Amino acid sequence: MGEIFNIRMETDLTEWDDTVLDGGDGEWAAAAGLGGSSGGLSVTIDSTDVIYGDVDFTALSYPSYIRSRFYVDPNGLSMSNGNSFRLAQWYEGSYALVLSVELRQDSGTQYIRTMLRDDGYSNHYGGDVELTDAEHYVEVRVVRASTTSSNDGSVELYLDGVLEDTLSGQDIYNRVDWEHARLGACYGPDTGTSGTFYIDEFVLRDDDTEIGALDAGSGSIGAIAYDHNRRKAA
């Protein structure tokens, strides 16, 4: 058990098993190097087309914990109220969605939230966590349910290393054999969304080891001051 993949994108996008770049709207760029890295994926949204990198891996063997982390900078991305799209998606089997992190806009503010599709294929949404227009890293921690009949699984959402939301009481025992993941504008950009955002440093582990910030010198996320009391009121 340990690290499953670590997509760095330091010089290009060749670490991905597949990319969908919408005629160059997705591209490697030095400006997209987050956490002090040398480059990352620059995503320009000018239509409802998806743009992402896709990675395949050997199916996880039903671990008790899964952790995944990526960096994102909205970079002034413009979104109309009610707009949303998925930044990251994790799948089992033949691309059956299990978990995603969504970026959405409400009342002039951008938020991220998790969405879990449980063993019964029902969708459950976490709470909104404000994402300011700056560089951040996002980490999710999945805890497998203890038995097939237990609703004690959970998904935790961390922003810049601080726990911001927990989606608890979840029936997720069978659907932890993940084998695909995507990062970018993976699903659902709306017509009211436009601009360029940056995304980088995608990691997956099949244990409970915190991934945390990239240790990349003075440009690392650790230098960023952030107010973590920003969860949207229910």
C-alpha positions in Angstrom: 0.0 0.0 0.0 1.2 3.5 -0.8 1.5 5.9 -3.7 -0.5 4.9 -6.7 0.3 7.8 -9.0 2.0 11.2 -8.9 1.4 13.3 -11.9 3.9 16.2 -11.7 3.7 17.8 -15.2 7.1 19.4 -14.7 7.9 19.7 -18.4 4.9 18.4 -20.4 1.7 16.4 -20.2 3.1 13.0 -21.2 2.6 11.5 -17.7 -1.1 11.3 -18.5 -2.4 8.1 -20.1 -4.7 10.3 -22.2 -5.5 14.0 -22.6 -8.6 15.8 -24.0 -7.3 19.3 -24.8 -10.1 20.8 -27.0 -7.8 22.0 -29.8 -5.2 23.6 -27.5 -7.5 25.1 -24.9 -5.7 22.7 -22.5 -2.0 22.9 -22.6 1.2 22.6 -20.5 2.3 26.0 -19.2 5.0 27.3 -16.8 2.4 29.6 -15.4 0.4 26.6 -14.2 3.3 25.3 -12.1 1.7 25.4 -8.6 3.3 24.6 -5.2 6.6 26.0 -6.5 6.8 23.4 -9.4 8.0 24.1 -13.0 4.7 23.7 -14.9 1.2 22.3 -14.9 -2.0 22.1 -16.9 -3.5 25.4 -18.1 -7.2 25.1 -18.9 -9.0 27.8 -20.9 -12.8 27.5 -20.9 -14.4 29.2 -23.9 -17.2 26.6 -24.5 -18.9 23.7 -22.8 -16.3 21.3 -24.0 -14.4 19.2 -21.4 -10.6 19.5 -20.9 -8.6 17.1 -18.8 -5.8 14.6 -18.2 -6.7 11.0 -17.6 -4.7 8.4 -15.7 -5.4 4.6 -15.5 -4.0 2.4 -12.8 -4.3 -1.1 -11.4 -7.6 -1.4 -9.5 -7.2 -0.7 -5.8 -7.7 -3.7 -3.6 -10.5 -2.4 -1.4 -8.3 -0.3 0.9 -9.7 1.0 4.2 -8.5 4.5 3.3 -7.8 6.4 0.1 -6.2 9.9 -0.2 -5.8 12.1 -3.2 -4.4 15.6 -3.6 -4.2 18.3 -6.3 -3.4 22.0 -6.6 -5.7 24.6 -8.2 -5.6 28.3 -8.9 -8.9 29.8 -10.2 -6.7 32.7 -11.7 -9.7 35.0 -12.1 -11.9 32.4 -13.8 -15.3 34.0 -14.5 -18.4 32.0 -13.5 -22.1 33.1 -13.6 -24.1 32.3 -10.4 -25.3 28.7 -10.5 -22.5 27.6 -12.8 -20.4 24.5 -11.9 -18.0 21.9 -13.3 -15.9 19.1 -11.9 -12.2 19.7 -11.3 -11.4 16.1 -10.4 -13.1 12.7 -10.8 -12.2 9.2 -9.6 -13.7 6.0 -11.1 -14.1 2.3 -10.7 -14.4 -0.3 -13.4 -15.5 1.0 -16.8 -15.4 4.7 -15.8 -18.2 4.3 -13.2 -17.9 7.6 -11.2 -17.3 7.2 -7.5 -16.1 10.6 -6.3 -15.6 14.1 -7.6 -14.6 17.6 -6.5 -16.8 20.3 -8.0 -16.1 24.0 -8.5 -19.2 26.1 -8.3 -20.3 29.7 -8.0 -23.1 31.0 -5.8 -23.9 34.6 -5.0 -20.7 35.9 -6.5 -18.4 33.5 -4.6 -16.6 30.3 -5.8 -16.8 27.2 -3.7 -15.6 23.6 -3.9 -17.5 20.6 -2.7 -17.3 16.8 -2.9 -19.8 14.4 -4.5 -19.8 10.7 -3.5 -21.7 8.1 -5.5 -22.3 5.3 -2.9 -22.7 1.5 -3.2 -26.3 2.0 -4.1 -25.3 4.6 -6.8 -27.0 7.4 -5.0 -25.3 10.8 -5.0 -24.3 12.6 -1.8 -22.9 16.2 -1.7 -20.6 17.7 0.8 -20.8 21.2 2.1 -19.5 24.2 0.2 -16.0 25.4 1.0 -15.0 28.8 -0.3 -12.1 28.8 -2.8 -10.4 32.2 -3.0 -8.8 33.5 -6.2 -5.3 32.2 -5.2 -3.2 29.0 -5.3 -4.5 26.2 -3.1 -4.1 22.5 -2.6 -7.1 20.2 -2.1 -6.9 16.8 -0.5 -9.7 14.3 -0.1 -9.6 11.4 2.4 -12.0 8.5 1.9 -12.8 6.1 4.8 -14.3 2.8 3.7 -17.4 1.6 5.5 -16.7 -1.2 7.9 -19.2 -3.8 6.4 -21.5 -4.1 3.5 -24.4 -3.1 5.7 -22.8 -0.3 7.6 -23.3 3.4 6.8 -20.1 4.5 8.5 -17.9 5.5 5.6 -16.9 9.1 5.0 -15.3 11.6 2.7 -13.2 14.5 4.2 -12.3 17.6 2.2 -9.1 19.5 3.2 -8.1 22.9 1.9 -4.5 23.9 2.3 -4.0 21.1 4.9 -7.0 22.0 7.1 -10.2 19.9 7.4 -13.1 21.9 6.0 -15.9 19.5 5.4 -16.8 15.9 6.3 -19.5 13.9 4.4 -20.2 11.2 7.0 -22.6 8.3 7.4 -21.9 6.9 3.9 -22.5 3.4 2.4 -19.2 3.0 0.6 -17.8 -0.5 1.1 -17.8 -2.1 -2.4 -17.0 1.0 -4.5 -13.4 1.5 -3.4 -11.7 -0.5 -6.2 -10.8 2.7 -8.1 -8.8 2.4 -11.3 -9.2 5.7 -13.3 -8.9 9.4 -12.4 -9.2 12.7 -14.2 -8.1 16.3 -13.5 -9.1 19.5 -15.3 -12.5 20.7 -16.4 -13.6 17.1 -16.4 -17.4 17.5 -16.7 -20.1 20.1 -17.2 -18.6 23.6 -17.9 -21.6 25.9 -18.4 -22.0 28.7 -21.0 -21.6 31.3 -18.3 -18.1 30.1 -17.4 -15.0 31.5 -19.2 -11.3 32.2 -18.6 -8.2 30.3 -17.8 -7.4 28.4 -14.6 -4.4 26.3 -13.5 -4.3 22.8 -12.0 -1.3 20.7 -11.0 0.3 18.0 -8.8 -2.2 15.1 -8.8 -1.4 12.3 -6.3 -3.3 9.2 -5.2 -2.5 6.9 -2.3 -4.3 3.7 -1.1 -3.5 4.3 2.6 -4.0 6.9 5.3 -0.8 8.7 4.8 -1.4 12.5 4.5 -0.1 13.8 1.2 0.0 17.4 2.1 1.8 20.3 0.4 4.5 19.8 -2.3 7.9 20.5 -0.8 9.3 22.6 -3.6 11.1 25.5 -1.9 10.1 29.1 -1.3 7.2 28.9 -3.8 5.4 26.2 -1.9 1.8 26.5 -0.7 3.1 26.9 2.9 3.9 30.5 2.2 0.2 31.3 1.5 -1.9 32.9 4.3 -5.5 31.6 4.2 -8.5 32.0 6.4 -10.0 28.6 6.9 -13.2 29.7 8.5 -14.9 30.1 5.2 -17.3 27.2 5.0 -20.6 28.4 3.5 -23.5 28.4 6.0 -26.1 25.7 5.4 
